[in-house]
Amino acid sequence: MDFTLTEEQKMLKSMLRDFATKELEPVAAEIDEKAEFPAEQVKKIAELGLMGLTIPEEYGGEGKGMVDFCIAVEELARASAAAASYFRISLSLAIPPIAMFGTPEQKKRWLVPHAKGEKLACFGLTETGAGSDPAALETTATKKGNGYLLNGNKLFISIGAEADIATVFATLDKTQRHRGITAFVVEKGTPGFSVGKHENKMGFRGLSATELILQDCYVPEENRLGKEGEGFRVALQALDESRVTVGAEAVGIAQAAFEAAVAYAQERKQYGQRIANFQAIQWMLADMATQVEAARLLTLQAAFLHDRGLPYIKESAMAKLFASEISSFVTNKAIQIHGGYGYTRDYPVERFLRDAKLTEIYEGTSEMMRMTIARALVGKG
Ligand SMILES: Cc1cc2nc3c(=O)[nH]c(=O)nc-3n(C[C@H](O)[C@H](O)[C@H](O)COP(=O)(O)OP(=O)(O)OC[C@H]3O[C@@H](n4cnc5c(N)ncnc54)[C@H](O)[C@@H]3O)c2cc1C
């Protein structure tokens, strides 16, 4: 397998490294501290045309593949995971249901403004009683005239506070479990659709995670994605794609922590010499570098398979599982190398650890990733 980036991909990486170093990194701590929507930074990301990176050209996007997407996510997440997440989540999780299951009219209506950077999207699957087991969701869709009345609450929805459109999942018949689920697009401002509780989170503090409330919210048939009862498939296919980008996000955070640790180890002196001279520190750095590189390759492999239309679900789960777990490991070691200073907010490494942890949880926990991988290995039985 050839992992050499094309000239165009190298240019994308280098352009985004420059952009993120200049525009995101200097304000990353402030974004974390304020825990507010980083509107200015998200606008700048959109101005680069990134919101249409993987959207087909006929709908105003660049029509790029998952490898390009991963390159972009890693570079932006390296500088500010929270600011980058608006781009990653909107494009990799909320948009795919429309891109994969939408009619040409639906794509024109929602993909085009997203590609222009005019609209953000969110993905509303999780509920109080339905996290790892989304088939247990209780939001109902009841047929009414030429549309549906949606009722229920979604929880922990990233970009929930700012999104202009939400892909939401509701059941037409709860007794049917996953077979009853249908996907809909709900636009901001639709009567009966509102944003509820904002979560006060450990990391990714600049990313909103909110409740979405649907109360007798009427959506016409034109807002249904795919067929009735097809929603579970819509959600799973979107998640398979987005997990590759969570891998890239986790790699970006780990890369930032690794670089910070190398710089600190070379600068900090104890016992009359730089701590980088101590074998204990060197071994930590060697393990960190190896793990970041392995996670990057696993993520690129999943993206490469995806872009060639080859089976990639197991590899997507492996990439997310491995990259998220090494991200927690690497960010933790980066704090260790910083000693007491690493435990303070004067240095970014404690933020990296708080951010890395989320990648082990959202879009399917590590336990769910192991289940997906194991199922591919030994079947369901
Ligand atoms: C900041 C943030 C942003 C999020 N963004 C979104 C979003 O945009 N859209 C969205 O729909 N959701 C979102 N989520 C929800 C997220 O996907 C869920 O939190 C996640 O899937 C886990 O569900 P849960 O929290 O209900 O945990 P649970 O499912 O209750 O899991 C609790 C623990 O039990 C384990 N567990 C559960 N079932 C099994 C099993 N069968 N075998 C072994 N272990 C098991 C889990 O791995 C975990 O360790 C977000 C969450 C957070 C924290």
The ligand as a Gaussian input file, in Angstrom:
#p B3LYP/6-31G(d) Opt

LIG

0 1
 C      -19.422000      15.898000      24.171000
 C      -20.307000      14.885000      23.532000
 C      -20.759000      15.107000      22.234000
 C      -21.632000      14.211000      21.638000
 N      -22.143000      14.476000      20.393000
 C      -23.152000      13.723000      19.908000
 C      -23.823000      14.085000      18.693000
 O      -23.466000      15.062000      18.030000
 N      -24.869000      13.333000      18.293000
 C      -25.293000      12.240000      18.977000
 O      -26.266000      11.621000      18.554000
 N      -24.668000      11.857000      20.120000
 C      -23.624000      12.575000      20.603000
 N      -22.984000      12.210000      21.771000
 C      -23.433000      11.022000      22.475000
 C      -22.418000       9.891000      22.440000
 O      -22.349000       9.324000      21.161000
 C      -22.807000       8.883000      23.530000
 O      -22.523000       9.513000      24.771000
 C      -22.058000       7.580000      23.405000
 O      -22.481000       6.892000      22.263000
 C      -22.257000       6.684000      24.627000
 O      -23.601000       6.630000      25.016000
 P      -23.988000       6.899000      26.550000
 O      -23.351000       8.155000      26.945000
 O      -25.445000       6.777000      26.679000
 O      -23.262000       5.753000      27.342000
 P      -23.836000       4.266000      27.587000
 O      -24.297000       3.675000      26.323000
 O      -24.776000       4.319000      28.728000
 O      -22.518000       3.522000      28.036000
 C      -21.995000       3.539000      29.346000
 C      -20.844000       2.542000      29.403000
 O      -21.340000       1.221000      29.151000
 C      -20.640000       0.654000      28.060000
 N      -21.557000      -0.220000      27.320000
 C      -22.800000       0.072000      26.834000
 N      -23.324000      -0.985000      26.212000
 C      -22.383000      -1.965000      26.259000
 C      -22.314000      -3.301000      25.775000
 N      -23.300000      -3.847000      25.088000
 N      -21.185000      -4.007000      26.020000
 C      -20.144000      -3.476000      26.713000
 N      -20.154000      -2.214000      27.199000
 C      -21.258000      -1.469000      26.973000
 C      -20.167000       1.846000      27.234000
 O      -19.082000       1.505000      26.379000
 C      -19.779000       2.808000      28.332000
 O      -18.533000       2.468000      28.843000
 C      -22.044000      13.047000      22.346000
 C      -21.544000      12.804000      23.628000
 C      -20.695000      13.702000      24.217000
 C      -20.188000      13.425000      25.602000

